[in-house]
Amino acid sequence: MTRTINQGNLYLLLPSKICWIVDMLTEEKGIGIAEAIKEVYSSDTYKRLETENTKLWHWGPVALLEAMEE
């Protein structure tokens, strides 16, 4: 059976990526979890990540964090 990622099921991949990014932000910046979560969800990178056709869901958490910091 072939499984494909589409806009309808992309949400299944996002929590683990967000968790990694939040963890890295709290360590790098010394900020709290709530602040890190706000930073991630308000970023342009997250807006692009939650859109399947950008294919940012292929990226690892380090690359996503670097994109956020640009």
PDB file of N, CA, C and O in Angstrom:
ATOM      1  N   MET A   1       0.836  -1.165   0.000  1.00  0.00           N
ATOM      2  CA  MET A   1       0.000   0.000   0.000  1.00  0.00           C
ATOM      3  C   MET A   1       0.894   1.246   0.000  1.00  0.00           C
ATOM      4  O   MET A   1       1.825   1.353   0.798  1.00  0.00           O
ATOM      5  N   THR A   2       0.603   2.163  -0.885  1.00  0.00           N
ATOM      6  CA  THR A   2       1.375   3.390  -1.003  1.00  0.00           C
ATOM      7  C   THR A   2       0.716   4.490  -0.183  1.00  0.00           C
ATOM      8  O   THR A   2      -0.481   4.748  -0.304  1.00  0.00           O
ATOM      9  N   ARG A   3       1.512   5.122   0.642  1.00  0.00           N
ATOM     10  CA  ARG A   3       1.022   6.259   1.440  1.00  0.00           C
ATOM     11  C   ARG A   3       1.663   7.525   0.892  1.00  0.00           C
ATOM     12  O   ARG A   3       2.864   7.558   0.622  1.00  0.00           O
ATOM     13  N   THR A   4       0.868   8.547   0.733  1.00  0.00           N
ATOM     14  CA  THR A   4       1.406   9.819   0.263  1.00  0.00           C
ATOM     15  C   THR A   4       1.065  10.911   1.270  1.00  0.00           C
ATOM     16  O   THR A   4       0.040  10.863   1.950  1.00  0.00           O
ATOM     17  N   ILE A   5       1.945  11.881   1.342  1.00  0.00           N
ATOM     18  CA  ILE A   5       1.709  13.043   2.186  1.00  0.00           C
ATOM     19  C   ILE A   5       0.942  14.057   1.353  1.00  0.00           C
ATOM     20  O   ILE A   5       1.320  14.367   0.223  1.00  0.00           O
ATOM     21  N   ASN A   6      -0.135  14.567   1.924  1.00  0.00           N
ATOM     22  CA  ASN A   6      -0.912  15.606   1.266  1.00  0.00           C
ATOM     23  C   ASN A   6      -1.359  16.608   2.325  1.00  0.00           C
ATOM     24  O   ASN A   6      -1.102  16.422   3.515  1.00  0.00           O
ATOM     25  N   GLN A   7      -2.019  17.654   1.890  1.00  0.00           N
ATOM     26  CA  GLN A   7      -2.422  18.703   2.833  1.00  0.00           C
ATOM     27  C   GLN A   7      -3.351  18.147   3.917  1.00  0.00           C
ATOM     28  O   GLN A   7      -3.387  18.666   5.033  1.00  0.00           O
ATOM     29  N   GLY A   8      -4.097  17.098   3.588  1.00  0.00           N
ATOM     30  CA  GLY A   8      -5.034  16.522   4.534  1.00  0.00           C
ATOM     31  C   GLY A   8      -4.408  15.713   5.654  1.00  0.00           C
ATOM     32  O   GLY A   8      -5.017  15.547   6.711  1.00  0.00           O
ATOM     33  N   ASN A   9      -3.196  15.203   5.441  1.00  0.00           N
ATOM     34  CA  ASN A   9      -2.556  14.401   6.497  1.00  0.00           C
ATOM     35  C   ASN A   9      -1.208  14.947   6.955  1.00  0.00           C
ATOM     36  O   ASN A   9      -0.535  14.333   7.783  1.00  0.00           O
ATOM     37  N   LEU A  10      -0.820  16.078   6.427  1.00  0.00           N
ATOM     38  CA  LEU A  10       0.456  16.686   6.800  1.00  0.00           C
ATOM     39  C   LEU A  10       0.550  16.957   8.295  1.00  0.00           C
ATOM     40  O   LEU A  10       1.631  16.873   8.878  1.00  0.00           O
ATOM     41  N   TYR A  11      -0.576  17.280   8.915  1.00  0.00           N
ATOM     42  CA  TYR A  11      -0.600  17.593  10.346  1.00  0.00           C
ATOM     43  C   TYR A  11      -0.038  16.463  11.204  1.00  0.00           C
ATOM     44  O   TYR A  11       0.370  16.703  12.341  1.00  0.00           O
ATOM     45  N   LEU A  12      -0.010  15.256  10.691  1.00  0.00           N
ATOM     46  CA  LEU A  12       0.518  14.123  11.447  1.00  0.00           C
ATOM     47  C   LEU A  12       2.038  14.192  11.618  1.00  0.00           C
ATOM     48  O   LEU A  12       2.577  13.639  12.576  1.00  0.00           O
ATOM     49  N   LEU A  13       2.723  14.863  10.704  1.00  0.00           N
ATOM     50  CA  LEU A  13       4.183  14.964  10.754  1.00  0.00           C
ATOM     51  C   LEU A  13       4.689  16.145  11.574  1.00  0.00           C
ATOM     52  O   LEU A  13       5.820  16.130  12.061  1.00  0.00           O
ATOM     53  N   LEU A  14       3.868  17.148  11.723  1.00  0.00           N
ATOM     54  CA  LEU A  14       4.337  18.410  12.303  1.00  0.00           C
ATOM     55  C   LEU A  14       4.676  18.368  13.796  1.00  0.00           C
ATOM     56  O   LEU A  14       5.670  18.980  14.186  1.00  0.00           O
ATOM     57  N   PRO A  15       3.916  17.687  14.647  1.00  0.00           N
ATOM     58  CA  PRO A  15       4.218  17.758  16.082  1.00  0.00           C
ATOM     59  C   PRO A  15       5.638  17.334  16.460  1.00  0.00           C
ATOM     60  O   PRO A  15       6.263  17.974  17.305  1.00  0.00           O
ATOM     61  N   SER A  16       6.150  16.279  15.854  1.00  0.00           N
ATOM     62  CA  SER A  16       7.509  15.842  16.223  1.00  0.00           C
ATOM     63  C   SER A  16       8.550  16.856  15.768  1.00  0.00           C
ATOM     64  O   SER A  16       9.522  17.102  16.482  1.00  0.00           O
ATOM     65  N   LYS A  17       8.361  17.443  14.599  1.00  0.00           N
ATOM     66  CA  LYS A  17       9.308  18.462  14.132  1.00  0.00           C
ATOM     67  C   LYS A  17       9.268  19.689  15.025  1.00  0.00           C
ATOM     68  O   LYS A  17      10.312  20.241  15.371  1.00  0.00           O
ATOM     69  N   ILE A  18       8.061  20.122  15.404  1.00  0.00           N
ATOM     70  CA  ILE A  18       7.912  21.285  16.266  1.00  0.00           C
ATOM     71  C   ILE A  18       8.549  21.022  17.624  1.00  0.00           C
ATOM     72  O   ILE A  18       9.210  21.897  18.184  1.00  0.00           O
ATOM     73  N   CYS A  19       8.353  19.831  18.146  1.00  0.00           N
ATOM     74  CA  CYS A  19       8.929  19.466  19.444  1.00  0.00           C
ATOM     75  C   CYS A  19      10.453  19.593  19.426  1.00  0.00           C
ATOM     76  O   CYS A  19      11.045  20.144  20.353  1.00  0.00           O
ATOM     77  N   TRP A  20      11.075  19.086  18.377  1.00  0.00           N
ATOM     78  CA  TRP A  20      12.538  19.186  18.260  1.00  0.00           C
ATOM     79  C   TRP A  20      12.995  20.632  18.170  1.00  0.00           C
ATOM     80  O   TRP A  20      13.963  21.022  18.823  1.00  0.00           O
ATOM     81  N   ILE A  21      12.304  21.425  17.368  1.00  0.00           N
ATOM     82  CA  ILE A  21      12.679  22.831  17.202  1.00  0.00           C
ATOM     83  C   ILE A  21      12.524  23.582  18.522  1.00  0.00           C
ATOM     84  O   ILE A  21      13.401  24.360  18.900  1.00  0.00           O
ATOM     85  N   VAL A  22      11.420  23.356  19.219  1.00  0.00           N
ATOM     86  CA  VAL A  22      11.193  24.014  20.512  1.00  0.00           C
ATOM     87  C   VAL A  22      12.295  23.631  21.489  1.00  0.00           C
ATOM     88  O   VAL A  22      12.807  24.486  22.212  1.00  0.00           O
ATOM     89  N   ASP A  23      12.660  22.370  21.519  1.00  0.00           N
ATOM     90  CA  ASP A  23      13.730  21.916  22.413  1.00  0.00           C
ATOM     91  C   ASP A  23      15.049  22.614  22.092  1.00  0.00           C
ATOM     92  O   ASP A  23      15.763  23.047  22.996  1.00  0.00           O
ATOM     93  N   MET A  24      15.367  22.721  20.812  1.00  0.00           N
ATOM     94  CA  MET A  24      16.615  23.389  20.420  1.00  0.00           C
ATOM     95  C   MET A  24      16.578  24.875  20.768  1.00  0.00           C
ATOM     96  O   MET A  24      17.581  25.433  21.215  1.00  0.00           O
ATOM     97  N   LEU A  25      15.426  25.520  20.566  1.00  0.00           N
ATOM     98  CA  LEU A  25      15.307  26.943  20.897  1.00  0.00           C
ATOM     99  C   LEU A  25      15.490  27.187  22.392  1.00  0.00           C
ATOM    100  O   LEU A  25      16.172  28.134  22.784  1.00  0.00           O
ATOM    101  N   THR A  26      14.891  26.345  23.228  1.00  0.00           N
ATOM    102  CA  THR A  26      15.014  26.547  24.669  1.00  0.00           C
ATOM    103  C   THR A  26      16.458  26.413  25.112  1.00  0.00           C
ATOM    104  O   THR A  26      16.904  27.130  26.008  1.00  0.00           O
ATOM    105  N   GLU A  27      17.190  25.502  24.492  1.00  0.00           N
ATOM    106  CA  GLU A  27      18.606  25.330  24.855  1.00  0.00           C
ATOM    107  C   GLU A  27      19.474  26.454  24.308  1.00  0.00           C
ATOM    108  O   GLU A  27      20.303  27.006  25.031  1.00  0.00           O
ATOM    109  N   GLU A  28      19.290  26.798  23.030  1.00  0.00           N
ATOM    110  CA  GLU A  28      20.135  27.809  22.389  1.00  0.00           C
ATOM    111  C   GLU A  28      19.906  29.208  22.945  1.00  0.00           C
ATOM    112  O   GLU A  28      20.857  29.952  23.182  1.00  0.00           O
ATOM    113  N   LYS A  29      18.647  29.562  23.152  1.00  0.00           N
ATOM    114  CA  LYS A  29      18.321  30.925  23.559  1.00  0.00           C
ATOM    115  C   LYS A  29      18.071  31.069  25.053  1.00  0.00           C
ATOM    116  O   LYS A  29      17.975  32.184  25.566  1.00  0.00           O
ATOM    117  N   GLY A  30      17.964  29.948  25.748  1.00  0.00           N
ATOM    118  CA  GLY A  30      17.696  30.005  27.178  1.00  0.00           C
ATOM    119  C   GLY A  30      16.317  30.567  27.494  1.00  0.00           C
ATOM    120  O   GLY A  30      16.131  31.253  28.499  1.00  0.00           O
ATOM    121  N   ILE A  31      15.357  30.273  26.631  1.00  0.00           N
ATOM    122  CA  ILE A  31      13.997  30.762  26.831  1.00  0.00           C
ATOM    123  C   ILE A  31      13.106  29.618  27.309  1.00  0.00           C
ATOM    124  O   ILE A  31      13.488  28.450  27.234  1.00  0.00           O
ATOM    125  N   GLY A  32      11.941  29.957  27.791  1.00  0.00           N
ATOM    126  CA  GLY A  32      11.000  28.952  28.254  1.00  0.00           C
ATOM    127  C   GLY A  32      10.300  28.250  27.101  1.00  0.00           C
ATOM    128  O   GLY A  32      10.343  28.699  25.956  1.00  0.00           O
ATOM    129  N   ILE A  33       9.661  27.146  27.427  1.00  0.00           N
ATOM    130  CA  ILE A  33       8.967  26.357  26.413  1.00  0.00           C
ATOM    131  C   ILE A  33       7.843  27.158  25.765  1.00  0.00           C
ATOM    132  O   ILE A  33       7.694  27.144  24.543  1.00  0.00           O
ATOM    133  N   ALA A  34       7.065  27.844  26.567  1.00  0.00           N
ATOM    134  CA  ALA A  34       5.937  28.604  26.023  1.00  0.00           C
ATOM    135  C   ALA A  34       6.415  29.670  25.034  1.00  0.00           C
ATOM    136  O   ALA A  34       5.816  29.858  23.976  1.00  0.00           O
ATOM    137  N   GLU A  35       7.482  30.353  25.385  1.00  0.00           N
ATOM    138  CA  GLU A  35       8.025  31.383  24.500  1.00  0.00           C
ATOM    139  C   GLU A  35       8.553  30.765  23.205  1.00  0.00           C
ATOM    140  O   GLU A  35       8.358  31.321  22.125  1.00  0.00           O
ATOM    141  N   ALA A  36       9.218  29.623  23.313  1.00  0.00           N
ATOM    142  CA  ALA A  36       9.747  28.930  22.135  1.00  0.00           C
ATOM    143  C   ALA A  36       8.610  28.473  21.221  1.00  0.00           C
ATOM    144  O   ALA A  36       8.695  28.592  19.999  1.00  0.00           O
ATOM    145  N   ILE A  37       7.549  27.950  21.829  1.00  0.00           N
ATOM    146  CA  ILE A  37       6.396  27.516  21.032  1.00  0.00           C
ATOM    147  C   ILE A  37       5.792  28.698  20.287  1.00  0.00           C
ATOM    148  O   ILE A  37       5.472  28.588  19.103  1.00  0.00           O
ATOM    149  N   LYS A  38       5.634  29.826  20.969  1.00  0.00           N
ATOM    150  CA  LYS A  38       5.099  31.028  20.317  1.00  0.00           C
ATOM    151  C   LYS A  38       5.993  31.455  19.159  1.00  0.00           C
ATOM    152  O   LYS A  38       5.509  31.835  18.093  1.00  0.00           O
ATOM    153  N   GLU A  39       7.295  31.389  19.382  1.00  0.00           N
ATOM    154  CA  GLU A  39       8.243  31.793  18.338  1.00  0.00           C
ATOM    155  C   GLU A  39       8.102  30.902  17.106  1.00  0.00           C
ATOM    156  O   GLU A  39       8.108  31.391  15.976  1.00  0.00           O
ATOM    157  N   VAL A  40       7.976  29.603  17.327  1.00  0.00           N
ATOM    158  CA  VAL A  40       7.851  28.667  16.201  1.00  0.00           C
ATOM    159  C   VAL A  40       6.553  28.918  15.442  1.00  0.00           C
ATOM    160  O   VAL A  40       6.567  29.112  14.227  1.00  0.00           O
ATOM    161  N   TYR A  41       5.435  28.914  16.159  1.00  0.00           N
ATOM    162  CA  TYR A  41       4.138  29.022  15.493  1.00  0.00           C
ATOM    163  C   TYR A  41       3.895  30.389  14.857  1.00  0.00           C
ATOM    164  O   TYR A  41       3.035  30.501  13.983  1.00  0.00           O
ATOM    165  N   SER A  42       4.607  31.411  15.257  1.00  0.00           N
ATOM    166  CA  SER A  42       4.434  32.729  14.644  1.00  0.00           C
ATOM    167  C   SER A  42       5.444  32.984  13.520  1.00  0.00           C
ATOM    168  O   SER A  42       5.432  34.056  12.914  1.00  0.00           O
ATOM    169  N   SER A  43       6.304  32.027  13.241  1.00  0.00           N
ATOM    170  CA  SER A  43       7.349  32.226  12.235  1.00  0.00           C
ATOM    171  C   SER A  43       6.838  31.988  10.814  1.00  0.00           C
ATOM    172  O   SER A  43       5.889  31.236  10.593  1.00  0.00           O
ATOM    173  N   ASP A  44       7.484  32.638   9.874  1.00  0.00           N
ATOM    174  CA  ASP A  44       7.189  32.409   8.456  1.00  0.00           C
ATOM    175  C   ASP A  44       7.540  30.976   8.077  1.00  0.00           C
ATOM    176  O   ASP A  44       6.879  30.372   7.232  1.00  0.00           O
ATOM    177  N   THR A  45       8.576  30.438   8.698  1.00  0.00           N
ATOM    178  CA  THR A  45       8.976  29.061   8.405  1.00  0.00           C
ATOM    179  C   THR A  45       7.850  28.096   8.742  1.00  0.00           C
ATOM    180  O   THR A  45       7.588  27.169   7.976  1.00  0.00           O
ATOM    181  N   TYR A  46       7.179  28.294   9.870  1.00  0.00           N
ATOM    182  CA  TYR A  46       6.066  27.411  10.220  1.00  0.00           C
ATOM    183  C   TYR A  46       4.926  27.560   9.218  1.00  0.00           C
ATOM    184  O   TYR A  46       4.304  26.570   8.833  1.00  0.00           O
ATOM    185  N   LYS A  47       4.651  28.778   8.800  1.00  0.00           N
ATOM    186  CA  LYS A  47       3.585  28.988   7.819  1.00  0.00           C
ATOM    187  C   LYS A  47       3.877  28.216   6.542  1.00  0.00           C
ATOM    188  O   LYS A  47       2.972  27.647   5.931  1.00  0.00           O
ATOM    189  N   ARG A  48       5.141  28.200   6.143  1.00  0.00           N
ATOM    190  CA  ARG A  48       5.505  27.436   4.949  1.00  0.00           C
ATOM    191  C   ARG A  48       5.519  25.938   5.233  1.00  0.00           C
ATOM    192  O   ARG A  48       5.171  25.139   4.363  1.00  0.00           O
ATOM    193  N   LEU A  49       5.919  25.549   6.446  1.00  0.00           N
ATOM    194  CA  LEU A  49       5.974  24.136   6.826  1.00  0.00           C
ATOM    195  C   LEU A  49       4.593  23.499   6.809  1.00  0.00           C
ATOM    196  O   LEU A  49       4.452  22.342   6.412  1.00  0.00           O
ATOM    197  N   GLU A  50       3.582  24.230   7.229  1.00  0.00           N
ATOM    198  CA  GLU A  50       2.247  23.656   7.292  1.00  0.00           C
ATOM    199  C   GLU A  50       1.539  23.619   5.940  1.00  0.00           C
ATOM    200  O   GLU A  50       0.389  23.190   5.852  1.00  0.00           O
ATOM    201  N   THR A  51       2.222  24.065   4.893  1.00  0.00           N
ATOM    202  CA  THR A  51       1.692  23.994   3.535  1.00  0.00           C
ATOM    203  C   THR A  51       2.425  22.887   2.791  1.00  0.00           C
ATOM    204  O   THR A  51       3.625  22.999   2.540  1.00  0.00           O
ATOM    205  N   GLU A  52       1.731  21.844   2.443  1.00  0.00           N
ATOM    206  CA  GLU A  52       2.359  20.644   1.880  1.00  0.00           C
ATOM    207  C   GLU A  52       3.171  20.916   0.631  1.00  0.00           C
ATOM    208  O   GLU A  52       4.248  20.342   0.466  1.00  0.00           O
ATOM    209  N   ASN A  53       2.693  21.762  -0.242  1.00  0.00           N
ATOM    210  CA  ASN A  53       3.376  21.940  -1.528  1.00  0.00           C
ATOM    211  C   ASN A  53       4.736  22.626  -1.421  1.00  0.00           C
ATOM    212  O   ASN A  53       5.480  22.646  -2.402  1.00  0.00           O
ATOM    213  N   THR A  54       5.085  23.187  -0.263  1.00  0.00           N
ATOM    214  CA  THR A  54       6.423  23.760  -0.094  1.00  0.00           C
ATOM    215  C   THR A  54       7.473  22.675   0.118  1.00  0.00           C
ATOM    216  O   THR A  54       8.665  22.899  -0.094  1.00  0.00           O
ATOM    217  N   LYS A  55       7.015  21.501   0.538  1.00  0.00           N
ATOM    218  CA  LYS A  55       7.869  20.333   0.810  1.00  0.00           C
ATOM    219  C   LYS A  55       8.849  20.564   1.960  1.00  0.00           C
ATOM    220  O   LYS A  55       9.820  19.820   2.096  1.00  0.00           O
ATOM    221  N   LEU A  56       8.611  21.583   2.788  1.00  0.00           N
ATOM    222  CA  LEU A  56       9.474  21.794   3.952  1.00  0.00           C
ATOM    223  C   LEU A  56       9.358  20.652   4.946  1.00  0.00           C
ATOM    224  O   LEU A  56      10.240  20.484   5.788  1.00  0.00           O
ATOM    225  N   TRP A  57       8.294  19.865   4.868  1.00  0.00           N
ATOM    226  CA  TRP A  57       8.154  18.729   5.768  1.00  0.00           C
ATOM    227  C   TRP A  57       9.241  17.686   5.537  1.00  0.00           C
ATOM    228  O   TRP A  57       9.435  16.806   6.376  1.00  0.00           O
ATOM    229  N   HIS A  58       9.946  17.769   4.425  1.00  0.00           N
ATOM    230  CA  HIS A  58      11.092  16.894   4.163  1.00  0.00           C
ATOM    231  C   HIS A  58      12.305  17.303   5.019  1.00  0.00           C
ATOM    232  O   HIS A  58      13.171  16.476   5.306  1.00  0.00           O
ATOM    233  N   TRP A  59      12.359  18.550   5.413  1.00  0.00           N
ATOM    234  CA  TRP A  59      13.516  19.083   6.136  1.00  0.00           C
ATOM    235  C   TRP A  59      13.560  18.553   7.563  1.00  0.00           C
ATOM    236  O   TRP A  59      12.530  18.272   8.176  1.00  0.00           O
ATOM    237  N   GLY A  60      14.765  18.426   8.067  1.00  0.00           N
ATOM    238  CA  GLY A  60      14.954  18.046   9.461  1.00  0.00           C
ATOM    239  C   GLY A  60      14.814  19.254  10.365  1.00  0.00           C
ATOM    240  O   GLY A  60      14.768  20.388   9.888  1.00  0.00           O
ATOM    241  N   PRO A  61      14.746  19.020  11.672  1.00  0.00           N
ATOM    242  CA  PRO A  61      14.557  20.124  12.606  1.00  0.00           C
ATOM    243  C   PRO A  61      15.695  21.149  12.599  1.00  0.00           C
ATOM    244  O   PRO A  61      15.448  22.339  12.793  1.00  0.00           O
ATOM    245  N   VAL A  62      16.921  20.712  12.383  1.00  0.00           N
ATOM    246  CA  VAL A  62      18.043  21.658  12.362  1.00  0.00           C
ATOM    247  C   VAL A  62      17.905  22.610  11.178  1.00  0.00           C
ATOM    248  O   VAL A  62      18.084  23.818  11.328  1.00  0.00           O
ATOM    249  N   ALA A  63      17.589  22.076  10.015  1.00  0.00           N
ATOM    250  CA  ALA A  63      17.411  22.920   8.829  1.00  0.00           C
ATOM    251  C   ALA A  63      16.234  23.869   9.007  1.00  0.00           C
ATOM    252  O   ALA A  63      16.299  25.023   8.584  1.00  0.00           O
ATOM    253  N   LEU A  64      15.159  23.394   9.628  1.00  0.00           N
ATOM    254  CA  LEU A  64      13.999  24.255   9.872  1.00  0.00           C
ATOM    255  C   LEU A  64      14.341  25.378  10.846  1.00  0.00           C
ATOM    256  O   LEU A  64      13.925  26.520  10.651  1.00  0.00           O
ATOM    257  N   LEU A  65      15.098  25.056  11.891  1.00  0.00           N
ATOM    258  CA  LEU A  65      15.510  26.082  12.850  1.00  0.00           C
ATOM    259  C   LEU A  65      16.410  27.114  12.173  1.00  0.00           C
ATOM    260  O   LEU A  65      16.276  28.312  12.422  1.00  0.00           O
ATOM    261  N   GLU A  66      17.315  26.659  11.329  1.00  0.00           N
ATOM    262  CA  GLU A  66      18.175  27.603  10.603  1.00  0.00           C
ATOM    263  C   GLU A  66      17.350  28.510   9.695  1.00  0.00           C
ATOM    264  O   GLU A  66      17.643  29.699   9.566  1.00  0.00           O
ATOM    265  N   ALA A  67      16.325  27.950   9.071  1.00  0.00           N
ATOM    266  CA  ALA A  67      15.450  28.763   8.206  1.00  0.00           C
ATOM    267  C   ALA A  67      14.699  29.801   9.042  1.00  0.00           C
ATOM    268  O   ALA A  67      14.483  30.925   8.591  1.00  0.00           O
ATOM    269  N   MET A  68      14.307  29.428  10.244  1.00  0.00           N
ATOM    270  CA  MET A  68      13.629  30.374  11.132  1.00  0.00           C
ATOM    271  C   MET A  68      14.545  31.522  11.514  1.00  0.00           C
ATOM    272  O   MET A  68      14.096  32.659  11.654  1.00  0.00           O
ATOM    273  N   GLU A  69      15.802  31.232  11.680  1.00  0.00           N
ATOM    274  CA  GLU A  69      16.759  32.233  12.154  1.00  0.00           C
ATOM    275  C   GLU A  69      17.265  33.145  11.044  1.00  0.00           C
ATOM    276  O   GLU A  69      17.945  34.132  11.324  1.00  0.00           O
ATOM    277  N   GLU A  70      16.949  32.837   9.805  1.00  0.00           N
ATOM    278  CA  GLU A  70      17.395  33.681   8.677  1.00  0.00           C
ATOM    279  C   GLU A  70      16.586  34.943   8.582  1.00  0.00           C
ATOM    280  O   GLU A  70      16.825  35.763   7.696  1.00  0.00           O
TER     281      GLU A  70
END
